[in-house]
Amino acid sequence: IFDPAEAEAITAVHPGVWATLSSHQLLVSVNSAGPRWSVWEGVLEKNPELRLLVSHLGLPGKGSDGDYDPTLDPLGALEHVLPLSRWPGPRVKLSGIRLYIKE
């Protein structure tokens, strides 16, 4: 997860860096969460093929054992990463996912 200064650093990266990463099909693995994913939209607008990996489904958090907590629903984490699906390059890695069933 990055703070606003780190988000600004992403937007300040020279465009040629993103273009080179994209043209060589190199993977950019990112751990972030929530609305912070929106900073990548500007990068992807110029480099739609950039292989951006949304690690751990965008870090949805975890609830206590056996308790359903809709604020930590892993599928709810997609709300912030779904806009990245407009471009062909981004992917989402699911790892350690635990689905809670509400009875």
Secondary structure, DSSP 4 states (H G I P E B T S, - for coil): ---HHHHHHHHHS-HHHHHHHHHTT-EEEE---GGGGGHHHHHHHH-TT-EEEEGGGG------TT---GGG-GGGGHHHHGGGGGSSS-EE---S-------
